[in-house]
Amino acid sequence: MPHTEAVPFAAVDLGASSGRVMLGHISGHGAGTLRLQEVHRFPNRPVRTAGTLHWDILSLYGGVLDGLRAAGASAGRAPASVGIDTWAVDYGLLDASGALLGNPVHYRDTRTEGEAAKVAAVLAPAALYAATGLQYLPFNTLYQLTAAQGSAALGAANRLLLIPDLIAYWLTGEAGTELTNASTTQLIDPRTRDWSRPVADALGIDLTLFAPLRGPGAPAGHLLPDVLAETGLTGPVPVTAVGSHDTASAVAAVPASGDRFAYIATGTWSLAGLELDSPVLTEESRRANFTNELGVDGTVRYLRNIMGLWLLQECLRTWEADGAPQRLDRLLREAADVPGLRSFVDADDPAFLAPGDMPRRIADACRRSGRPAPQGPAGVTRCVLDSLALAHRRAVEDAQRLSGRAVDTVHIVGGGARNDLLCRLTADACGLPVVAGPAEAAALGNVLVQARAAGTVRGDLSDLRALLRATLAPRRYEPAGDRGAWDRAAVLIAAGEPRP
């Protein structure tokens, strides 16, 4: 029988700059309805101690508990289920008693510098890609683990849990490794959807540290009695594995019809690519730095990581630290009036990865390429957004060429879907319509997988997306402007800008 009363599902969605707990209210009556409500938001502030950048994981967990308490109060009942998605690659180590062996290290920490060369001396990059299909990023879990070899913490560890699995373990007492996030470790074979034991053995990585794999929709335990007492919820409250890598959940919530679409999941990073049925493991794909991460319902997220709105976030932090804080809404309006494609950079330049003075680094990169440095905050902002649009274009074009699948629409989801100028510039750069929204795609994908596991909704990904289309009202941007200017800028980027 279809549900006639909306059922609440709690989505814990932790991003690189903030965490939030959202309530998704779903009814299966008729065509179905879906409503998303933010019940608690809290900051995610990394902390540097003794020269190492860490996540303040206990503060984040406290925010999760506060959010679950708020979810129960808002719904007037315990949620039907809880799901957790976060960023990828980072992990916590537990001893034999289950105690945490120190705060997880942040992926932007410098401890992995030089690790790629050490790994390449043992396992050639082409062989590593053929085995795992993962793009090179200096902070992949594989490099974090080789950097940690010989450390006291790794030596004392009995269990390694990726961040969403660590939160789930504290909530339930049950340990598991969710597959979509595990696929970002560079230790999963995307063809078998299991660990690549030859890679782990070659690099001396102990796969027994990882808890058993589980996929989206699998049960992940129930809230512990002390968690129920802390949150005021009445049990039992199940925890459901979702696409625990936030991009996996976000892509599940792309409101596309058919398969001729590209997606760009935007936020601190831009994850731009296609949804495929099987991985692309060619040498050309490796050289283009594309990744094959696993998605919901057996899909492959074939994409490239792009530096994303991190560039603008760091600019805003720098201006505030310098005593000249900027209002983002005003900045975007002013940037829209700045002439386009005067100043632009390769958004994938590794020089932009670390925290610090981003406006200065952007200006330096422009000067090195013979282009004028952007003037003032509005000029820097326009430079950032033009550069991201060019990077989006390159990723979408490369993904089509390498996979053999053509697309006719680009979907932008995540926080960047709210950025009207970025969406418009991406449509112009790609020469394709852009459909923007939902902004809270990760939370929506999280909720939909939970609801399907609970039987509140049914069907495959196309059915879940149909529910989104019936409920949401995304905005559409048609390409306009001087296509030739984008073509010339793309050629200049391809000709001389640095690559990861």
C-alpha positions, 0 to 999 in steps of 0.5 A: 500500500502506498504511504499517505502520510509523509515519512521523515528521513534524516540525512547527515550531510557533512561538507568541507566547510559545514555540516548539516542535518536535513529532514526529507519528508516523503510520501508515496501517495499518487505520484509521490511528494518530497520535501527537504527541511534543514533542521541543524547546520554547524561549522566544520573548522579544521584545526592545525596542531603540531604542524598537521592539519586535522578535522575536528571530528568530535565537534562534527559528531557533536553537531550530528547529535544536535542535528538528530535531536533537532530532527526528532523535535521538528518531526514530532517523532524519530526519523524512519532512518538515518543516512550519512554522507561526507567528503571522501578519502579521509579516515580515522584509526581505531585501536582494538577497544574501538577508541579513536587514535587521534583526530583524522588528518585533513586531505589538504595536509602536506604529509602526502607530498612526494608520496606519488613518486614513491608509489610510482617506483613500486607500481607504475602509474599506468598499472595503478590506473588499470587496476583501480581506475582512479585519477591522480590526486595527491591526497588519495587514501592510498597515498595517505596510507603509504605516508603513514607507514611506520607511524605509531598510530597506524602501527597501533590501529585495529580498524580503519574507518572512512569518515562517514563510516566512523560517524556511523560506527559511533552511532551504532557500534557496527563497523562497515565500509560503504562502497561508493566512498571506498572507491575513492581510496584508490584501492578498489577495482571498479570492475569487480567492485571489491578490493584490489588486493594486488595493489594493496599487497604491492604497497604493503597496505593491510586491507584487514584494517577495513571493515566489510564492504556494504553498498548503498541501501544496506542496513548499517545498524541501529542507534545505540541506547546512549545515542537515543538518550543523547538525542531524545529519540525513541528507538529503534532507529535504523541507520542505512548506508547511502551513497556515503561519498557526498558526490555519489549521493549528489549524482543520484539526485541529478533530476535527469531524464535519460542518459544523455546528460553530464553532471557537475556536482559543485561546492568546494570541489567541482566534480564534472563527468558522466554516469556510465555502466562500466569504467573507462580504464584506457591509458588516454583516460589516465592521461586526461586524469579522469576517475572511475568512482562507484555510484548508486545502483551499480553505476560508475561516476566517470569524472574529473575533480576540479578545484571548484568554489574553493578558489572563491571561498579562499579569496573571501577568507583572505579578504576578510583576514585583510580587513576587507570582507566582501558580501558574496551576493554583491560581489557576484553582481559586480563580477557580472559587469566585469568583462569576461575572459580578460583574466583566467587561469587553469583551475586545476593548477596545484598551486591553488590546492593549499589554504592561503592567499588565493587572490595573490596566487591567482594574480601570479598565475595570470601574470605567468601566462601573460594575461593581466592580473584581475583588478579588485575583488569583483575582477578576481571573482570574475576570473575565478568563475570564468576559469571554473566555466572553462574547466567545466567545459574541458571536463565535459568535452573530455568525458564525452570523447573518452567514453564515447557517450554524447550529451545534450544537457549539463546538470549543475547540482550542489551549492554552485547551482545557486550561483547564477553567474557560474551557471550562465558562464558554464552554459556559454562555455560548454555551448549546452543548456545547463539545468541548475538544481537541486542545491542540496543534491547530496542530502536529497540523494541520501534521503532517496536511497534511505526511503527506497530501502525502507520501501517508502518509494520504489524503483530504480534511479530513473524512478527516483529522479522522476520523483525529483523532477515532479517535486523540484523546479530547477532553472534552465540556462541556454548558451549565449554570448561569443562562442569564439571567445570561449574557444580561444580561451580553451585553446590557451588553457590547453596549450600552456597551463599546468596540470596536476 
